[in-house]
């Protein structure tokens, strides 16, 4: 990897950390330069302005990392919905990358910038579409294996699951990690409910 590529990636990584904690609009180019310890000339060599840097952050940093953490495990799983639950539990317990006080970086950017900037909205939409399609594919696979109800709509369930994750990340900002545990208990019950053998009367 060239020095220029390493510098560009360093700018994106440090920008991500700043924006995650401060928000995009509250983070200035001067903040980024001070944190990365690159010159202003080096910043503008790689990016014309802050918006171009942020779009690169979404496309070249957040999307590949999201694939590794949120999509690749599902693609490789023999039991995708069990893997999905484990993945959600691990995400909510990951205190190295996430901070309960700040929620989810992708959800934060959607809330802050999607209504204000069409290019941001389009880039962030790709992130969510990737995840939604990945989860929907898992549900279809489970349907083919006859391990979940064949009558459910995979796209609708995927949207519901993603919405739940985004919502609990925001509630966690107010109520802390204990809200995550309540969510995980309910998520596990809901995934059980999708199984064709589930019966309210049986208590399974």
GIMO-V941139 format. One record per pair of residues at least 12 apart in sequence whose ideal C-beta (glycine too) atoms are under 8 Angstrom apart, sorted by the first residue. I is the first residue (numbers start at 1). J is the second residue. D is the distance in Angstrom with one decimal. If there is no record, write none. Layout:
((I	J	D) (I	J	D))
This chain:
((4	45	7.9) (4	46	7.6) (7	38	6.2) (7	42	6.1) (7	46	7.0) (8	46	4.7) (8	56	7.9) (9	61	7.5) (10	36	5.7) (10	38	7.3) (11	32	6.7) (11	36	5.2) (11	38	6.4) (11	43	6.5) (11	46	6.3) (11	47	7.5) (11	53	6.9) (12	53	7.4) (12	56	6.2) (12	57	5.1) (12	60	6.5) (12	61	4.4) (13	61	6.8) (14	32	6.5) (14	35	4.7) (14	36	4.4) (15	27	7.3) (15	32	5.1) (15	35	8.0) (15	36	7.7) (15	53	6.2) (15	54	7.4) (15	57	5.7) (16	57	5.9) (16	61	6.0) (16	62	7.1) (16	105	6.9) (17	35	7.5) (18	31	5.8) (18	32	6.3) (18	35	5.9) (19	54	7.4) (19	57	7.4) (19	105	7.3) (19	109	7.4) (20	99	7.8) (20	102	5.7) (20	105	4.5) (20	108	7.1) (21	99	7.5) (21	102	5.7) (23	108	7.0) (23	112	5.8) (24	54	6.2) (24	109	6.4) (24	112	5.7) (24	113	5.7) (25	112	6.7) (25	113	8.0) (28	50	7.7) (29	43	6.4) (29	49	8.0) (29	50	5.4) (32	50	7.9) (32	53	7.5) (51	117	7.2) (51	119	7.3) (51	120	7.8) (54	113	7.9) (54	120	7.1) (55	119	6.1) (55	120	7.1) (55	123	5.6) (58	109	7.3) (58	120	7.5) (58	123	4.4) (58	124	6.3) (58	127	6.8) (59	123	5.9) (59	126	7.8) (62	105	7.1) (62	106	6.4) (62	127	6.6) (63	126	7.0) (63	127	5.9) (63	130	7.1) (66	106	7.1) (66	127	6.0) (66	130	7.0) (66	131	6.9) (67	130	7.0) (69	87	7.6) (69	91	7.2) (70	87	6.7) (70	91	7.7) (70	131	5.6) (70	134	7.2) (71	130	6.5) (71	131	6.7) (71	134	4.4) (73	87	5.5) (74	87	7.2) (74	134	5.4) (74	135	7.0) (74	137	7.6) (74	138	5.1) (75	134	7.2) (75	137	8.0) (77	138	7.4) (79	147	7.7) (80	138	3.4) (80	139	7.7) (80	141	5.7) (80	142	6.2) (81	138	6.3) (81	139	7.3) (81	142	5.7) (81	147	7.8) (81	148	6.8) (81	191	5.4) (81	194	7.2) (82	191	7.9) (83	138	7.9) (84	135	6.7) (84	138	6.3) (84	161	7.4) (84	191	7.5) (85	184	7.8) (85	187	6.4) (85	188	5.9) (85	191	5.8) (88	165	6.4) (88	184	7.0) (88	187	6.4) (89	184	5.6) (91	165	7.7) (92	168	7.4) (92	172	7.9) (92	177	7.5) (92	180	4.3) (92	183	7.5) (92	184	6.8) (93	180	7.6) (100	172	4.8) (100	173	7.0) (100	176	5.9) (100	177	5.3) (100	180	7.7) (101	173	6.2) (102	173	7.1) (103	169	4.2) (103	170	5.6) (103	172	6.5) (103	173	5.1) (104	165	7.4) (104	166	6.5) (104	169	4.1) (106	124	6.9) (106	127	5.6) (106	128	7.6) (107	166	4.5) (107	169	5.7) (107	170	6.9) (109	124	5.9) (110	124	5.1) (110	128	7.5) (110	166	8.0) (128	162	6.7) (131	158	7.8) (131	162	6.0) (132	155	7.0) (132	158	4.6) (132	159	6.1) (132	162	6.0) (133	158	7.5) (135	154	7.8) (135	157	7.5) (135	158	3.8) (135	161	5.9) (135	162	7.0) (136	154	3.9) (136	155	5.2) (136	157	7.5) (136	158	4.3) (137	154	7.6) (139	152	7.1) (139	154	3.9) (139	157	5.6) (139	158	6.7) (139	194	8.0) (140	154	5.2) (142	194	7.9) (146	196	7.2) (147	195	6.6) (147	196	7.9) (148	194	4.4) (148	195	5.6) (148	196	6.7) (149	194	5.7) (149	195	7.1) (149	196	5.1) (150	196	7.4) (152	194	6.5) (157	194	7.3) (161	187	7.9) (164	183	6.9) (164	187	6.8) (168	180	6.3) (168	183	4.2) (192	204	7.0))
